[in-house]
Each structure stands twice: as C-alpha cells, then as structure tokens.
Amino acid sequence: MRSWIAPVLLGLGAGAIYAALGLGVVLTFRASGVVNFAFGAMAMCAAYVYSDLESRGDLAVLLPGLPTHHHLADDLPFVASFGLAVAAAALLGLVSYVLVFRPLRRASPLAKVVAAVGLMIVLQALVVLRFGSQTRSIRPILPNEPVELLGMTVPRDRLLLAMLVVVVGALLWALDRHTSFGLVTRAAAEHEEGVELLGRSPDRVAALNWTMAGALAGLGGVLMAPITLLDPATYTLLVVPALGAALLGRLSSFGLTVVGGLSLGMAQAGIVRLQSSVEWLPRVGLREGVPFVAIIGVVALAGRLLPARGDLVERRLPQPPEPRRVAAGTAALVAVGAGALMLLDGGYRVALVITMIGALVCLSLVVLTGLVGQISLGQMAFAGFGGFALSKLADGLGVPLPVRPPSRRGGGGADRASRGHPGAPGAWGEPRGRHARCRARDRRVGVPQPRSHGRVPGQHGPPTAPRRARSQHRR
C-alpha cells in the first residue's frame, strides 16, 4: 500500500495546476457564458513571458508589428518577474473579453465556442512566432526539498502547490458569497437583464471576472513551468484537464473544482504507477485519457444538472446562403484537382494532397455545424485514427490500398515497369504475354529455371527465356 501512496501524492502538483486553471474556466463561464478553450494557451503565454523575464530581464510583446522585447534589467528579481507575468496574463484576459467575447455577447453558445477555439489557435501561433517551438526549462520557483509524509518521501513543492490552490479556491468562495461583487456576478449568471434593470453593468462584471481568470491562468502557467518542460503544444492542451475539473465542479462551485482538479492529478499519477506494475497496459495515452473520461462521465451522467445562464442570446444561427450551380462547380473542381495530381510533382504535389486532406476535414466540420448545430474538436483525431488503422491493415495483414495512387507516367504499375521494378507487371521479374505463360507452366511441372536472365551485354528491356528450356519441355 505504501508503494502507491508516494506516486499518488506526486500527482498533487499537476492536480493543483488543473484546479487553478479550472477555477479560471468557472469564472469565465459564470461571467459571460463562455467555455474558454483558450485558457491553456493563456497560461502558456504567461509562462513564456516569465521565462524571458527570469532569464534575460526582457519583457516579451506578443502583438505583431511591435518590438518583440523590451529590456528591463539585467538581473530582474523574482517578485518582479512573477508579478509582471501574472499581470500580463490578467491583461490578456481583459483584452480577450473586450475584443473577442464582448461583441459576441448576444451570439449563440456555438459561436462563442468557435471564437474560443480560434483564440487558442491564434495565441499558440503568436507564441511560436515570438519564442519558437523548442522546449524550455525553468528553474524551480518553490522549494522542492523532500519531506516525509505518511512514511513516504514527497517533494515539498507538490504539497505547497496543493495548499496554494486550496487557499485561492477559499478566497474565491469568500468573494463570491460575502461581497457585493460576488452577488452581482451570481445575479448576472442567472438573469442578465435583471442586473441591467438594477443599474449594474454586466459588461463590467464580466470584464473583472475575465481579468481574474487571466491572472489565475498566469499563476498556474508560471508555477507549472518548473515541474514540466515549457512547450506550446503541451500547455495548450492543459485546457482538457482544466475543463474536466470545472465540470466536476458543475461550472459553478469553486470548492468542487479544486477537489476535482486535485483528484484528476492524483488519478493520473496512480495510472502511471499501475502501468509500471501491469505489463499489458498501454504506455501511451492512458494517463492523458483520464480527464477525457471524467468529462464524458460528467456530461453523460449529470448533464442536466449543469447550470444554464440567463443570457440575452440569439438562439438561431445565421442563415447560410443557398448554393448555386453545384454540379458544374463540383465537376470543374474535380477536373482541376485530377489534372493537378497528374501534372504536378515533388513538393507541389504533396502540398496539393495535404490541402485536399484539410478540405475534407473542414467539410466534416461544415456538416456538423451547418446540419446538426454542433461542433467537434476531434475531427483530426478521427482522421489520424483512420490513417493509423490503414497503415496497420496494409503492413500487418497485407490488405492493399483500395485505390492505387496515380503517377505522372500513367499509373503506378506502368511507372515501375518503365524503371525495371521487379514487382511490376511487364518488368524483368514478371514478363508478360506468351513468355509469362510458358515460364509459369515450367514452374508448375518442375522444370529447372535457368540462372541466366537471357540478356546479352548492351540489351535493355525485359529478357526472354532460353528457347532450349522451352523446347525440351514441349518434347
């Protein structure tokens, strides 16, 4: 039993980060009805800003067209670096609300989700442009000396992170229950029009909540950087466990969100310990699937218990224009695409194929959004699963591709035959016509095949079998 306690306690660090980000998701949902999928990207921006401040004393600017860095000092104190990074994240949250989500106040929830996903992609691209895609390591912020707990040795920073997020959750609960600001926030979440009639501004309340949520994102992103490597892709996906923690808290309870985030981190650590003792368990993907299972479970079992906001929402999506001349346009595009596949070569052909694949994925999103009114974030995952299954069928079971890829010389088989590929019809290894039938009949009756290929120096093309072997067989 003791062998399981220490690995599970190690998950308190990651669980504390999930809980902190989950608290920010709850704040943004209560304030404006937005499930902020860009929350992990906001934490990533704060972590990269802190990395530059801590290492070089430079304040990074993410906006394009402006100077990339402003040098502040050669040796900036930790308090200044940490405070500037959290302040930058808070400002990013405020700007995101004012420029993106405030104009969508009366939009449908689907439009808000699309905007949140777009903001996530934009922030990730800006970070890659400014800082590159290489991973970074940051020096420890909290003391990480080992401490004895329940007879086990646990790093101290994990326990401090858990205690810190519990304190933050308690402060948010007190702010929500015992202040007029919390009362107005709860009132706006239930009936936004009523708050306007009382003379309060829901926009101001939402802006303040988005600012606090951005500060929480900065706090979580900076504190997580020393535990794991700083990477754009990893930080962007932190929104998945954060959303799982927020859903466990029903998008309204700060206390349950903290408990949910800590539980997810400890469950992931337990899965890692289980993988080391059970050999048949998969080594990749099982730990990352724990938050996803929590999300599916909460939505399936308690979906009706999740709160709904009293927004001034236009429930109907905008009417799409009716397509005209579909058959003619489709035929023309198919002809152009087929001709380009035949004529292009090298990088241009690869770019065209990738563009077609992306268009198919986008068409799947159009079907879901336009016909069903839903949005899926897993279309590329489905496409990757299909490609992986096809590779396994082709390599492991020998199932060929249903359609042979075309080539510039009139087909894959003809192209290989022209190059003398032994596996192509008409190549040297498999001659066609009467010679092929004779050699096949010789192999069936056991006539020894000649070692010579029947070529003379300088001869090119498919060789012919020796006449002596065929004449002896006919006799």
N, C-alpha and C positions, 0 to 999 in steps of 0.2 A: 504493500500500500504506500509506503514511503517513497518508493521509486516513481510513483505517479504524482506525488504532491509537488515536488520541485519543478517538473516540467509544466504543470498546470499553473503554478504561481508565476512562471516566466511569462505566461500569456497576459498577465496584468498590464504590462507595458503597452502592448498592442491594443488590448481592450480599453485602456484609458484613452488612447487616441481615437478609437472608434466612438467611444462615448462622447468625447469633446466635439467631434465632427457631427455626431448625431444630434447633440444639443443645438448646433447651428442649423441643421435641417429642420428641427422642430420650430425654431424661432422664425425662419423664413416662411414656413408653411402657415403658422399662426398669424403672421403679419400680413401676408399677401396671397396666400393660397398657392404658392409655388413650391413644387418639389424640386429643389435646386440640385440638379445633376452636375453642376459645375463646382460643387463645394470642394471636392478633392483637388481640382485644378487651382482653386483659390488658395488652398493650403500649400500647394506646390509653389505658387508664386511667392508666398511669404518665405518659404524655406530657401528658395534661391536668392531672394533679397538678403536674407540673414547670412547666407554663405558668403556673398561678396562683401558685406559689411564686416563680418568676422575675420575674413582672411586678408582683405586688402583695404578696408575702410572706404569702399566705393558704394554709393547708393545707385542701384540699377534703375533704369527707366524703361518700362515695357512698351510704351506707346511708340509706334513707328513714326519716323520723321523728326524725332527729338534726339539729343545726345544720349548715347547708350548708358553712360555712367557719369556720376558727379563725385569727385574725390572729396571726402570729408576730413579724414585724418589718417595718418599712417598706422596708428595703433588705437583703434576705437574701443572704448570699454564695453564690457559685455552688456551692461544695463542699457547703454545707448543703442547697441546693435539690436538687442532683443526688442526694445521699445519701438525703434523705427520699423522693424519688420512687422510687428503686430499692428502698428499704426498704418502701414502701407496696406495690409490686408483689410483693415477696417475701412480705409478709403476706397479700396477696390470693391468691397461690398456695397458701399453707398453709391458709387458710380454705376455699378451693375444695375442697381434698382432704378436709379434716375434715368439712365439711358436705355435700358432694355425692358424692364418689367413694369415700370410705371406707365409707359404708353400701352402696355398690354393689360391694364387693369380690368377692362371690360371684355377681354378676349376669353375664349374658351380654355378649359384646362389643357386641351391638346395643344393649342398654340403656345401656351406657357412652357409645356414640356419640350416642344421643338426649340423654343428660344433658349431654354436652359442647356440643351444638348449642343446647340450652336455656340453658346458662350463657352462651354467646356472645350470645344474643338479650337476656338479662337485663342483662348488662354494657353492651351498646350502648344499651339503653333508659335505664339509670341515667345514663350519660354525657350523653345528650341532655337528660334532665330537669335535671341539675345544671348543665351548661355550654352547652346549646343546640346547635343543628345548624350554626351558622355556622363557617366555616373560620377557622383562626388561623395566624399566622406567628410563629415563634420566632427570636430572634437566634442567630447561629452560635455553636456551642459549641467546635468545633475550629478551628484556624487554616485559612483557606481561600485563602491566597495561592497564586498559580500557581507551579508548579515544572516545570522542564524534565526530561523523561524520554523517552529514545529519540528525541530531537529533537522532541518534542511537548510542548505546554503542558497540564498537568493540574492541577486544583485539589488542594491538599495534603490537604484533609480526606478525600477519597476514599481516598488512599493510607494515611492514618492509620487510617481505619476498617477497611480490609483487614488492616493489621498488627495492630490490636487484636483482631479476631475470630480471627486465627491464634493469637495468644497465649492467648486464652481457650480455644480448642479444645485447644491443647497442655496447658494446666493441667488441663482436664477429663480428658484422656487419662492424664496422670500420676496424677491422683486415682483413676482407675478401675483402673490397672494396679499401682500401687505403694503402696496404702493398704488397710488392713483394711476401711474403709467401701466402697471400690470392689469389693473381693472379695465382701462380703456382698450388695451390690447385684446383682452378676452372678449370685451363687448364688440370690438371690430371683427373678431373672428366669427361671432355669432350673427351679428346684424350690422353690416357696414353702413347702411343707410341711416339706421337709428343713431349711430355715432355722429354722423354728419348733422342730423337734426338737433343734436345736443350742443353743437358748436365746436366739436373736436374734429381735427383733421386726420382721417385715416391715412393719408399720404405721409404725414409727418410721423405718425406712429410706425408705419411700415418702414420708413427710411431709418428711424432709430433702431428698429429690430434688425434690419439688414446690416447696419453698421456693427452692432454687437455680434451678429453672426459672422461677419468678416473677421472681427477680432478673435473669435473662437477658432475660426479656420487658421488664422496665423499662429495662434497659440499651439494648436495641435500639430500643424505642419513643422514648426520650428522644433518642438520638443521631440517629434518623431525622427527628425533627421539624424541624430547620433545613434539611434537604435538600428536603423536600416540605411542602406545607401540611397542617396538622393538621385532619383531617376524620374523623368517626366511621365513615362507610361505607368510606373508603379503608383505614383502619387495621384494621378488622375483617376485610377480605379479604386482609390480609397472611398469613393462615394458609395460603393456597393455595401461594405460593412457598415458605413455610417447610416445608410438608408435602412439596413436591417435593424440597427439599434433604435432608430427613430420609429420604425414600425412596431417594434416590440414595446415601445412607449406609447403606441397608438397616436403618434404625431401630436401629442398634447401634454404628456406627463414627463417632466424633467427627471424625476426620480427613477421611473421605469426605464427611461432611455439610458441613464447611467448604468443601471443594473444590466440592461440588455447588452450594452457595449462591452462591459467587463466580462459578461458571460460568453459573448462571441469570441473574445480574445483567448479566454481560458479554454474554450472548446477547441479552438484551432490548435493550441499547444497540446491538448490531450490527443488530438488526431495525429500530430507528429510523433508523439510518444507511442501511440498504437501502431503506426507504420513501422517503427523500428522493431517491434516485437512480433508482428504478423507479416509474414513474407509475401502472401498473396495479395495484399492490399496495394493498390496503385500508388506510386511515389509522387506523381504529378497530378495536381488538380483537386485532390481530395480536401486538402486544407482550405483552398480557395473557395470550395463549394459550400462551406458551412454557412456563410452569410446568405448565399442564394437560397439554400434550403430554409433558412429562417424567414426570408422574405416570402417565399411561396407558401410556407405554412401559415404565416400570419394572414396573408391575403385570402387564402382558401378557407381557413377556419374562423377568422374574425374579421372578414372584410366588411361586413355590415356594421360592425362596431366602430370602425374608423370614423373620425369626425368629418363633418362636411362644413364648409364655410358659407356664410351668408353674403357672398359677393354680388356685385352688380354685373352679372355675366351675361354675355350674349351666347346662348346655348347653341345656336345654329352656326355651323361652319360656313364660310363664304361659298357661294355657288360657283362651281368651276365652269369655264366656257365649254360649249359643245364642240367636239372635234369635227372638222370638215375634211372631206377628201381623204379619208383614212386609207382606203385601198391603194390609191395612186401614190400617196406619200410613203406608205409601207413598201410597196414594190420598188419605188425608186431608191429608198434607203437600203433595202436588201441587195439590190443590184450593185449599188456603190460599195457596200461593205464586202460583198463577194469578190468584186473586181479588185478592191484594195488588198484583200487577203492573197489573191493570186499574183499581184504585181509587186507589192512591197516586199522588202527583205530586210533582215537584220533588225536593228533597233526600232525602225518604224513599224515593222510588222508586230513586234512584241508590244509596242505602245498601243497599237490598234486593238490587239487582243485584250489587253488589260482594260482599255476603255469600254469594250463590249461587255466584259465581265462586270465592271462597275455599273454600266447601264442596266444590266439585268437585276442587280441588287437594288438599284434605285426604283426599277419598275415594281419589285416586290413591295417596297415601301409605299408606292403610289396606290397599289391595290389595297393594302391595309388601311391607309389613311383616307383615301377617297371613297372606298366602298364600305368599309366596316367602321370607320371613325376611330381607329386605334393606331398606335404607333409601337413599333418593335425596335428594340435596341440590339437584337440578337441575330439580325439577318446575315451579317458577315460571319458570325459563329456557325450558322446553319450552312453557309457556303463552304466554310473550312471543313466542317464535318463531312459534307458531300465529297470534297476533294480527297480527304483522308481515307474515306471508305473506298473510293475508286482506286486509289493507289494500293490499298490492301488487297482488293479484288484482283487487280492486274498483276501484282507481284507475288502474292501468297497463293492464290487459287488459279492463276493463269487465265482469268477472264479478260478477253481483249476489250479495247475501247469499242463502243457501238458505232462510231463514225471515225474513219481514218482521217487524220489531219491532211489537208491538201498541201501541195507543193507547187513551186513555180514551174516544174517541168511536166505537169500533167498528172500528178499523183505520186504517192509515196513509193509504190512498187516500181513504177517506171523510173523514178529518180534513182532509186537504189540499183536498179538493173543497169542504168547508164553508167553508174560508178563501179559496177562489178561487185556489188554486195552479194555474198553467197546466200543470203536468206530471201532474196527477191526472185519472183518468177521471171524466168528468162535470163538469170545471171549464170555465172560459171558453175555455181554449186548445184543448180537445178535447171538444166536445159529444157527448152520447150519443144513441142512437136513430136515427130517420129523418133528422134533420138531419146527423148524422155521416156516414151513408151517402151522402147527396146531396153533401156537400162533398168527400168522398173521391172520388166519381165525377167531380166537376167538376175536381179536380186532375189526375186521370188523363188526361182528354181535353183539358186545356189551357185550360179556361175561366178567364179572369182572376178572381181573388178580389177582392171589394170591400174597400176600405180601412176603411170604417166597420164597426164591430162590431155595428151594428144595434140599438143601445141608444138610448133616449131619456133625457133627464135625469130622475133620480129612479128609473130602473129598476134593479133588483137581480136577481142570479141570472144563469144562462147566457143569452147573447144568441142570437137566431135570425138565420139568414142571410136576406138580402133575397129576397123572392119573385120579383122581376124576373129575377134571375140564374138561378134555377132554372127559371122558365117559359121563358126563351129557350133554355135547354139542352134542355128537353123538346121544343120545336118543331123 
